[in-house]
Amino acid sequence: MHLSTPELLLDAQAYLGEGPSWDSARQRLFWVDIFAGHLHCFDPKTGLDDVIEVGRVLGCAAPTRSGGMILGCQGGFSSLTLDSFKLSSICNPESGQPGNRFNDGKCDPRGRFLAGTMDNAEVEASGTFYSLNPGGVLKTLLTGLSISNGLTWSPDYKTLYHIDTPTRKVMAYDYDLENGDIANPRVAVNVPAELGWPDGMTSDLDGHLWVALWAGAALTVWDPANGALLEKIAIPAKNVSACAFGGPDHNELYITSARKGLDPAQLNDYPSTGGLFRLKTDVTGLPTFIYNDDPLG
């Protein structure tokens, strides 16, 4: 595997940069700064980063077929138009849990939006992992989660991977692409404590998992067939939060990071923490799938 040196694209100093998703139609990268309520749109060609003020805690976002975005945010699942910035509620499955917030989320190849929640205080296992169907019907996939985090699929879409960060495990599930159900949970990867905490995740067409390490200043590549660590790539940020493949050939890995929880000494050691990074690879990554909000399917 040939990898470039990680490149700092944007010294954003994000408090909780997360959730990168590549919009192939626009050739732009969307990412979020969760507590700031910012949806970022980064243009790799110009280096410009536009910020949309969503005005509420924003856990995750993904492009939609209609050209807008679907969000997991304070108030539940919402849609956002990118011309008028109109925010519309779809459903709020946790209206009775004000202590929870959305965290990581992304779409499956059939246009469902999968997103999980967590206790904002990071104490209770009150999180739930949801699947929002294109028609707006909500399904619960997992409950009792502490920090619902990275998710991705195998190249044949028959396996869904998901991380509940405090467990330090990447779980694998049989995935039924026709109805969105999961079954047969098993451990694909155990992340040793000395590496940090597994956070956001994506996969490549070879079936390998690319896992960001919170507090680990690194990105890791794993073989889920045997749980083996294949690569560890140092990132000049203490909290590496998430990653997504993008670029014209889907071989550029975009990586977010976060300054949350770091003291002045740590920030002095890792001044680029909170930045957006890019790692050029010789592999092809899974694309960012889009939400099917077309009523005609």
ChimeraX attribute file (.defattr): number of C-alpha atoms within 10 A of each C-alpha:
attribute: neighborCount
match mode: 1-to-1
recipient: residues
	/A:1	7
	/A:2	7
	/A:3	13
	/A:4	12
	/A:5	12
	/A:6	17
	/A:7	15
	/A:8	19
	/A:9	16
	/A:10	18
	/A:11	13
	/A:12	18
	/A:13	17
	/A:14	23
	/A:15	19
	/A:16	24
	/A:17	32
	/A:18	31
	/A:19	31
	/A:20	31
	/A:21	29
	/A:22	26
	/A:23	21
	/A:24	18
	/A:25	9
	/A:26	9
	/A:27	15
	/A:28	19
	/A:29	21
	/A:30	24
	/A:31	29
	/A:32	26
	/A:33	26
	/A:34	24
	/A:35	15
	/A:36	17
	/A:37	19
	/A:38	22
	/A:39	27
	/A:40	19
	/A:41	20
	/A:42	21
	/A:43	15
	/A:44	15
	/A:45	8
	/A:46	7
	/A:47	10
	/A:48	12
	/A:49	17
	/A:50	13
	/A:51	16
	/A:52	14
	/A:53	13
	/A:54	18
	/A:55	14
	/A:56	14
	/A:57	20
	/A:58	28
	/A:59	30
	/A:60	29
	/A:61	30
	/A:62	25
	/A:63	26
	/A:64	22
	/A:65	15
	/A:66	12
	/A:67	17
	/A:68	19
	/A:69	23
	/A:70	27
	/A:71	28
	/A:72	28
	/A:73	25
	/A:74	21
	/A:75	19
	/A:76	19
	/A:77	23
	/A:78	18
	/A:79	22
	/A:80	20
	/A:81	15
	/A:82	12
	/A:83	8
	/A:84	7
	/A:85	14
	/A:86	11
	/A:87	16
	/A:88	13
	/A:89	14
	/A:90	17
	/A:91	15
	/A:92	15
	/A:93	15
	/A:94	17
	/A:95	12
	/A:96	8
	/A:97	11
	/A:98	11
	/A:99	14
	/A:100	20
	/A:101	24
	/A:102	30
	/A:103	28
	/A:104	28
	/A:105	29
	/A:106	28
	/A:107	26
	/A:108	23
	/A:109	15
	/A:110	16
	/A:111	21
	/A:112	26
	/A:113	28
	/A:114	25
	/A:115	28
	/A:116	31
	/A:117	28
	/A:118	26
	/A:119	22
	/A:120	17
	/A:121	9
	/A:122	14
	/A:123	10
	/A:124	15
	/A:125	16
	/A:126	19
	/A:127	26
	/A:128	23
	/A:129	24
	/A:130	20
	/A:131	23
	/A:132	21
	/A:133	21
	/A:134	17
	/A:135	14
	/A:136	16
	/A:137	11
	/A:138	18
	/A:139	15
	/A:140	15
	/A:141	16
	/A:142	14
	/A:143	15
	/A:144	14
	/A:145	22
	/A:146	22
	/A:147	29
	/A:148	30
	/A:149	28
	/A:150	29
	/A:151	28
	/A:152	27
	/A:153	26
	/A:154	21
	/A:155	15
	/A:156	9
	/A:157	14
	/A:158	13
	/A:159	20
	/A:160	21
	/A:161	25
	/A:162	24
	/A:163	25
	/A:164	24
	/A:165	22
	/A:166	15
	/A:167	15
	/A:168	18
	/A:169	19
	/A:170	26
	/A:171	20
	/A:172	24
	/A:173	19
	/A:174	18
	/A:175	19
	/A:176	14
	/A:177	17
	/A:178	7
	/A:179	10
	/A:180	17
	/A:181	15
	/A:182	17
	/A:183	13
	/A:184	9
	/A:185	12
	/A:186	13
	/A:187	14
	/A:188	21
	/A:189	22
	/A:190	17
	/A:191	22
	/A:192	11
	/A:193	10
	/A:194	8
	/A:195	17
	/A:196	20
	/A:197	24
	/A:198	31
	/A:199	30
	/A:200	32
	/A:201	29
	/A:202	26
	/A:203	25
	/A:204	22
	/A:205	15
	/A:206	13
	/A:207	18
	/A:208	20
	/A:209	28
	/A:210	27
	/A:211	29
	/A:212	31
	/A:213	27
	/A:214	23
	/A:215	20
	/A:216	21
	/A:217	22
	/A:218	22
	/A:219	25
	/A:220	20
	/A:221	20
	/A:222	22
	/A:223	17
	/A:224	20
	/A:225	10
	/A:226	9
	/A:227	15
	/A:228	14
	/A:229	16
	/A:230	13
	/A:231	15
	/A:232	17
	/A:233	16
	/A:234	15
	/A:235	26
	/A:236	20
	/A:237	28
	/A:238	27
	/A:239	29
	/A:240	36
	/A:241	32
	/A:242	30
	/A:243	30
	/A:244	30
	/A:245	30
	/A:246	26
	/A:247	18
	/A:248	9
	/A:249	12
	/A:250	21
	/A:251	20
	/A:252	21
	/A:253	23
	/A:254	25
	/A:255	30
	/A:256	30
	/A:257	33
	/A:258	28
	/A:259	23
	/A:260	14
	/A:261	12
	/A:262	16
	/A:263	9
	/A:264	10
	/A:265	9
	/A:266	14
	/A:267	16
	/A:268	11
	/A:269	12
	/A:270	18
	/A:271	17
	/A:272	23
	/A:273	32
	/A:274	28
	/A:275	24
	/A:276	27
	/A:277	23
	/A:278	23
	/A:279	19
	/A:280	19
	/A:281	17
	/A:282	12
	/A:283	18
	/A:284	17
	/A:285	25
	/A:286	21
	/A:287	22
	/A:288	23
	/A:289	22
	/A:290	27
	/A:291	27
	/A:292	24
	/A:293	22
	/A:294	12
	/A:295	8
	/A:296	6
	/A:297	9
